[in-house]
Amino acid sequence: MIVTTEIATPRVLVLGIGNILWGDEGFGVRAVEAFHATYETSPGVEVMDGGTQGLYLVQHVEAADDLLVFDAIDYGLPPGTLHVVHDDEVPKFTGAKKMSLHQTGFQEVLSAADLLGRAPRRLALVGCQPLDLEAWGGALTDPVRAAIAPALAAAAEILAGWGVRLGPRRSPVAGLLGNDIDFSSYERRGTA
């Protein structure tokens, strides 16, 4: 008798969190939106705008073997600076101040998944230092907008290390956000 064992494809979640209504706080959502528009991924990869969903993200996080997160984090660095942390450094990172409700919620999401015994085996956070978190309805500031392309490069490097194949998107794809809140529609309003 021949027994074959299928090796399951790891489930990878690429997640952007943040609030696009508060200027640079929207970095994570805008970065994941750009990631989705830029790359085609290998099977088993889900790309998601997590917005400010907080604990509603637990089911998605616990279903992932590997989790990559984009977010605006106040590290006290020059605006637009990227800082990448991995695994246990993510929920414990003490250099970052909590600056919004979704961040506390996301730390709780990671803790809940861990308590349930279903935390991702690998975790990476691509964080960007914001400049302005007070611009209600405002666009990303120039230094944070300029950090999106380097953030995508950092994410691609992390994902390649996890065995995820990325390729350039060959045809346009429906955006992650609708109702004129996608990057080009919403940001255009801030510059008109």
C-alpha positions in Angstrom: 0.0 0.0 0.0 1.3 3.4 -1.0 0.4 6.2 1.3 0.8 9.8 0.1 0.8 12.8 2.3 -0.3 16.1 1.0 1.6 19.0 2.3 -0.8 21.8 3.1 -0.1 25.2 1.6 0.6 27.6 4.4 -2.1 30.2 4.9 -0.6 33.6 4.8 -2.5 36.8 5.7 -1.2 40.2 4.5 -3.1 42.7 6.6 -3.3 46.4 6.7 -4.7 48.1 9.7 -5.5 51.8 10.4 -8.0 54.5 10.0 -7.9 56.4 6.7 -9.9 59.2 8.2 -7.0 60.4 10.4 -4.2 61.3 7.9 -1.1 59.1 8.5 -3.1 56.7 10.6 -4.3 55.3 7.3 -0.8 54.1 6.3 -1.5 50.4 6.9 -4.7 50.4 4.9 -3.0 52.3 2.0 0.0 50.0 2.1 -2.0 46.8 1.8 -4.1 48.5 -0.9 -0.9 49.2 -2.9 0.3 45.7 -2.2 -2.9 44.2 -3.6 -2.6 46.4 -6.7 1.1 45.6 -7.2 1.5 41.9 -6.6 0.0 38.6 -7.6 0.6 36.0 -4.9 1.0 32.3 -4.7 -1.9 30.2 -3.5 -2.8 30.4 0.1 -2.3 34.2 0.5 -5.1 36.4 1.6 -4.7 40.2 1.3 -7.0 42.1 3.6 -7.9 45.6 4.7 -8.4 45.2 8.4 -9.2 48.9 9.0 -10.2 49.4 12.6 -12.0 46.1 13.1 -10.1 45.2 16.3 -11.2 41.9 17.9 -13.3 41.1 14.8 -10.0 40.2 13.2 -9.3 37.3 15.5 -10.9 34.7 13.2 -8.7 35.8 10.3 -5.5 36.0 12.4 -6.1 32.5 14.0 -6.7 31.0 10.6 -3.3 32.2 9.3 -0.1 30.3 9.6 1.9 33.4 8.8 0.9 37.0 9.3 2.3 40.2 7.8 0.9 43.5 9.1 1.2 47.1 7.8 0.5 49.8 10.3 1.3 53.3 11.4 3.3 53.1 14.6 4.7 56.0 16.6 8.3 54.9 17.3 9.5 58.4 17.9 11.5 58.3 14.7 11.6 60.8 11.8 8.3 60.8 9.9 8.2 58.2 7.1 10.8 55.9 8.7 10.0 52.3 8.4 10.7 49.9 11.3 10.1 46.1 10.9 9.7 43.8 13.9 9.2 40.1 14.0 7.4 37.5 16.0 7.5 38.1 19.8 8.7 41.7 19.3 5.4 42.7 17.7 3.0 42.7 20.7 5.8 43.5 23.2 7.4 46.4 21.3 7.8 49.1 23.9 9.2 51.9 21.8 5.8 52.5 20.2 3.1 54.6 21.9 -0.5 53.5 21.5 -2.0 56.1 19.4 -5.4 54.7 18.5 -8.0 52.3 19.6 -7.2 49.8 16.8 -3.7 49.3 18.0 -4.8 48.2 21.5 -7.4 46.1 19.7 -4.8 44.5 17.5 -2.6 43.6 20.5 -5.7 42.0 22.0 -6.3 40.1 18.7 -2.8 38.6 18.9 -3.2 37.8 22.6 -6.6 36.2 21.9 -5.2 34.0 19.1 -2.4 33.0 21.4 -4.7 32.1 24.2 -6.8 30.0 21.9 -3.6 28.2 20.8 -4.0 29.4 17.2 -1.5 32.2 16.9 0.3 32.5 13.6 3.7 30.7 13.7 5.4 33.7 12.0 4.5 37.3 12.4 6.0 40.5 10.9 5.0 44.1 11.3 6.0 46.7 8.8 5.5 49.9 10.8 5.8 53.5 9.5 6.4 56.5 11.7 3.5 59.0 11.1 3.9 62.7 10.9 0.3 63.9 11.4 -2.4 61.9 13.2 -4.7 64.9 13.7 -5.7 65.6 10.1 -9.4 64.5 10.2 -10.3 63.6 6.7 -6.8 64.5 5.5 -4.6 62.6 3.1 -1.3 60.9 4.0 1.6 63.3 4.5 4.4 63.3 1.9 6.9 61.4 4.0 4.4 58.6 4.9 3.1 58.4 1.3 6.8 58.1 0.1 7.2 55.2 2.6 4.6 53.0 0.8 7.0 51.7 -1.9 9.8 50.8 0.5 7.2 49.2 2.8 6.1 47.0 -0.1 9.7 46.1 -0.8 10.2 45.1 2.8 7.0 43.0 2.8 8.1 41.3 -0.5 11.4 40.4 1.2 9.7 39.0 4.3 7.2 37.0 2.2 10.0 35.6 0.0 11.7 34.4 3.2 8.5 32.6 4.1 8.4 30.9 0.7 5.6 33.1 -0.8 6.0 33.7 -4.5 5.1 37.2 -5.7 4.9 38.4 -9.2 3.9 41.7 -10.7 0.2 42.1 -11.2 -0.4 41.7 -14.9 -3.9 43.0 -15.1 -5.9 45.5 -13.1 -7.8 44.1 -10.1 -10.7 45.4 -8.2 -9.5 47.4 -5.2 -9.8 46.4 -1.6 -11.8 49.5 -0.8 -14.9 50.8 -2.6 -17.2 53.8 -2.3 -14.6 56.3 -3.4 -12.4 55.6 -0.4 -9.7 53.9 -2.4 -6.3 55.7 -2.4 -6.6 57.5 -5.7 -10.2 58.7 -5.1 -9.9 59.7 -1.5 -6.4 61.2 -1.7 -7.3 63.2 -4.8 -9.9 65.0 -2.7 -7.2 66.1 -0.2 -5.2 67.7 -3.0 -7.9 69.3 -5.1 
